[in-house]
Amino acid sequence: MDRIVAHQSGPLAGEVIVPGAKNSVLKLMVASLYAEGEHRLTNVPGISDVLTMGALLGSLGVQVGFAEGRHDELVLSNSGDIAWNPPPENVESIRASINVLGPLIARCRRVRLDMPGGDDFGDRPIDMHIAGLTAMGVEFDTDATHIEARAENLHGAEIALDFPSVGATENIVCAAVHADGRTVLRNAAREPEVADLCQLLVEMGARIDGIGTSVLTIDGVEAGSLHPVSHAVVNDRIQAATYMSAVAMVGGDVFVRGARADHMEMFLRKLSEMGVDVGADPTGVRVRCNGRLRAVDVQTLPYPGVATDYKPLMVTLLAMADGIGVMTENLYPGRFRYVEELSKLGADIRTDGHHAVVHGVDRLRGAAVVAPDIRAGAALVVAGLAAEGRTIISGVEHIDRGYDDLVGRLAAIGATIERSA
């Protein structure tokens, strides 16, 4: 398996371009299930999860490939003959496979789906997906390994989520697009990636109001009335945060082109509190750092709070900050599994349930570490840029699922880093 080798790097400088978001593109791809014909997505990130989702959609009747001569544009051709029971091997390899649930219910009125795979952060139940869809007339038969659903009378409903779940919001909206009548979804997730999906559906002919707010109103339209469109994927705020964190960790002056400050407000605020100079304009965000960071306390919350995907980066920054910082994880308690790997580099971190207490150290030392998931893997790469000597990161296949040429983009702004077999 490939490895990433990171060496202690001096100040970073220049410009890095942020590609499209993993957490959006996979759901946009799934929307191709609605309408026969040729769909196009641009600003597509070059990540392995795009290929995995392409294989899943291929098993359902949508052929996915890159446009001729383009590595960032997908063509999704819906044959009109859509299956409702994807093969288990396609479903189990990617968490985002759960996102076919809503569109298949809307289009086929039935679905059989094995439980999805993906990164292991601990228990991530789908009870809110099921409760919301049940209120819309969907009947479920589930066990520990699969989901079966039928919707002979799919209708609108008033639904209030217990928690602003991204996945539940997306599946309920996607089913409501072809439901009879109006669906009002309260406490809906507000993430930019959710808004991107809703915008695409509206461009296809869906009727959705309240996009970007916690109350979404969907008036169902007739099945078969949606049409293919061309749509640009929203830029990836987590990738943007990774490059900003690298600058914060080792110093420098970098313009992150395509970063949306309005999508990252709380993260940027925390960087500023730690001593990073942050300047935003409509084309991106400039980050400058010279000197040791200051420790802060951080807690993850639903958008617009600090995203759980930012947390490994924040813990890494705190590992070399001046003082003691407490990181509180309110969403996925299993996402402290990378702490042991950071400790191999010399970080002083103690975990207690939902909390990690980070005592900043003066230096980190290179070591061999293993990436346990996408975001933690990227955080270990960032830590390796600040560690004395050489840091070898294995488990690179996890990083490839969510990062488009992480090594190349970091090297282009001055990081001493390479990838080897």
ChimeraX attribute file (.defattr): number of C-alpha atoms within 10 A of each C-alpha:
attribute: neighborCount
match mode: 1-to-1
recipient: residues
	/A:1	8
	/A:2	12
	/A:3	17
	/A:4	20
	/A:5	21
	/A:6	28
	/A:7	22
	/A:8	21
	/A:9	21
	/A:10	15
	/A:11	19
	/A:12	25
	/A:13	19
	/A:14	13
	/A:15	17
	/A:16	22
	/A:17	15
	/A:18	25
	/A:19	24
	/A:20	23
	/A:21	25
	/A:22	27
	/A:23	21
	/A:24	21
	/A:25	27
	/A:26	22
	/A:27	23
	/A:28	24
	/A:29	24
	/A:30	25
	/A:31	23
	/A:32	28
	/A:33	29
	/A:34	26
	/A:35	22
	/A:36	19
	/A:37	16
	/A:38	18
	/A:39	23
	/A:40	21
	/A:41	20
	/A:42	20
	/A:43	19
	/A:44	25
	/A:45	25
	/A:46	20
	/A:47	17
	/A:48	18
	/A:49	23
	/A:50	20
	/A:51	15
	/A:52	19
	/A:53	24
	/A:54	22
	/A:55	17
	/A:56	26
	/A:57	26
	/A:58	20
	/A:59	17
	/A:60	21
	/A:61	18
	/A:62	28
	/A:63	18
	/A:64	24
	/A:65	17
	/A:66	16
	/A:67	15
	/A:68	9
	/A:69	7
	/A:70	10
	/A:71	14
	/A:72	17
	/A:73	22
	/A:74	23
	/A:75	20
	/A:76	27
	/A:77	22
	/A:78	23
	/A:79	15
	/A:80	14
	/A:81	11
	/A:82	20
	/A:83	19
	/A:84	21
	/A:85	16
	/A:86	20
	/A:87	14
	/A:88	16
	/A:89	12
	/A:90	20
	/A:91	24
	/A:92	18
	/A:93	18
	/A:94	19
	/A:95	16
	/A:96	20
	/A:97	25
	/A:98	23
	/A:99	22
	/A:100	27
	/A:101	26
	/A:102	28
	/A:103	27
	/A:104	27
	/A:105	26
	/A:106	26
	/A:107	22
	/A:108	18
	/A:109	19
	/A:110	22
	/A:111	23
	/A:112	22
	/A:113	22
	/A:114	22
	/A:115	20
	/A:116	19
	/A:117	16
	/A:118	17
	/A:119	15
	/A:120	14
	/A:121	15
	/A:122	10
	/A:123	9
	/A:124	9
	/A:125	8
	/A:126	13
	/A:127	10
	/A:128	20
	/A:129	21
	/A:130	21
	/A:131	17
	/A:132	23
	/A:133	29
	/A:134	18
	/A:135	16
	/A:136	23
	/A:137	17
	/A:138	21
	/A:139	18
	/A:140	18
	/A:141	10
	/A:142	15
	/A:143	10
	/A:144	7
	/A:145	10
	/A:146	13
	/A:147	17
	/A:148	16
	/A:149	20
	/A:150	19
	/A:151	21
	/A:152	12
	/A:153	13
	/A:154	24
	/A:155	20
	/A:156	25
	/A:157	21
	/A:158	13
	/A:159	20
	/A:160	16
	/A:161	17
	/A:162	10
	/A:163	14
	/A:164	19
	/A:165	18
	/A:166	18
	/A:167	18
	/A:168	25
	/A:169	25
	/A:170	26
	/A:171	25
	/A:172	30
	/A:173	31
	/A:174	28
	/A:175	29
	/A:176	33
	/A:177	30
	/A:178	30
	/A:179	27
	/A:180	18
	/A:181	15
	/A:182	20
	/A:183	24
	/A:184	21
	/A:185	24
	/A:186	19
	/A:187	17
	/A:188	28
	/A:189	28
	/A:190	22
	/A:191	23
	/A:192	24
	/A:193	26
	/A:194	22
	/A:195	19
	/A:196	21
	/A:197	25
	/A:198	25
	/A:199	20
	/A:200	19
	/A:201	24
	/A:202	16
	/A:203	16
	/A:204	21
	/A:205	17
	/A:206	23
	/A:207	19
	/A:208	21
	/A:209	16
	/A:210	16
	/A:211	21
	/A:212	18
	/A:213	14
	/A:214	15
	/A:215	18
	/A:216	22
	/A:217	19
	/A:218	27
	/A:219	19
	/A:220	23
	/A:221	18
	/A:222	12
	/A:223	15
	/A:224	12
	/A:225	12
	/A:226	20
	/A:227	17
	/A:228	23
	/A:229	17
	/A:230	16
	/A:231	18
	/A:232	17
	/A:233	26
	/A:234	25
	/A:235	27
	/A:236	25
	/A:237	27
	/A:238	23
	/A:239	26
	/A:240	24
	/A:241	22
	/A:242	23
	/A:243	26
	/A:244	30
	/A:245	23
	/A:246	28
	/A:247	27
	/A:248	28
	/A:249	31
	/A:250	23
	/A:251	24
	/A:252	21
	/A:253	20
	/A:254	22
	/A:255	23
	/A:256	23
	/A:257	20
	/A:258	21
	/A:259	29
	/A:260	22
	/A:261	20
	/A:262	13
	/A:263	17
	/A:264	20
	/A:265	14
	/A:266	17
	/A:267	22
	/A:268	23
	/A:269	13
	/A:270	17
	/A:271	23
	/A:272	18
	/A:273	15
	/A:274	21
	/A:275	18
	/A:276	25
	/A:277	16
	/A:278	17
	/A:279	14
	/A:280	17
	/A:281	12
	/A:282	11
	/A:283	13
	/A:284	19
	/A:285	20
	/A:286	19
	/A:287	25
	/A:288	20
	/A:289	24
	/A:290	16
	/A:291	13
	/A:292	17
	/A:293	24
	/A:294	20
	/A:295	23
	/A:296	20
	/A:297	17
	/A:298	22
	/A:299	17
	/A:300	19
	/A:301	14
	/A:302	17
	/A:303	18
	/A:304	17
	/A:305	15
	/A:306	22
	/A:307	21
	/A:308	22
	/A:309	17
	/A:310	20
	/A:311	23
	/A:312	25
	/A:313	27
	/A:314	24
	/A:315	28
	/A:316	25
	/A:317	27
	/A:318	31
	/A:319	31
	/A:320	27
	/A:321	25
	/A:322	17
	/A:323	15
	/A:324	19
	/A:325	23
	/A:326	20
	/A:327	21
	/A:328	21
	/A:329	22
	/A:330	14
	/A:331	16
	/A:332	15
	/A:333	16
	/A:334	14
	/A:335	22
	/A:336	20
	/A:337	17
	/A:338	21
	/A:339	20
	/A:340	16
	/A:341	20
	/A:342	26
	/A:343	17
	/A:344	15
	/A:345	22
	/A:346	19
	/A:347	25
	/A:348	20
	/A:349	21
	/A:350	14
	/A:351	15
	/A:352	9
	/A:353	10
	/A:354	16
	/A:355	17
	/A:356	20
	/A:357	19
	/A:358	26
	/A:359	20
	/A:360	23
	/A:361	16
	/A:362	12
	/A:363	14
	/A:364	23
	/A:365	19
	/A:366	22
	/A:367	20
	/A:368	15
	/A:369	22
	/A:370	19
	/A:371	22
	/A:372	22
	/A:373	22
	/A:374	21
	/A:375	27
	/A:376	28
	/A:377	26
	/A:378	27
	/A:379	25
	/A:380	26
	/A:381	30
	/A:382	27
	/A:383	30
	/A:384	33
	/A:385	27
	/A:386	25
	/A:387	24
	/A:388	17
	/A:389	15
	/A:390	19
	/A:391	25
	/A:392	21
	/A:393	23
	/A:394	19
	/A:395	18
	/A:396	20
	/A:397	17
	/A:398	22
	/A:399	24
	/A:400	18
	/A:401	22
	/A:402	25
	/A:403	25
	/A:404	21
	/A:405	15
	/A:406	20
	/A:407	19
	/A:408	14
	/A:409	16
	/A:410	24
	/A:411	16
	/A:412	15
	/A:413	20
	/A:414	15
	/A:415	25
	/A:416	19
	/A:417	23
	/A:418	16
	/A:419	15
	/A:420	9
	/A:421	6
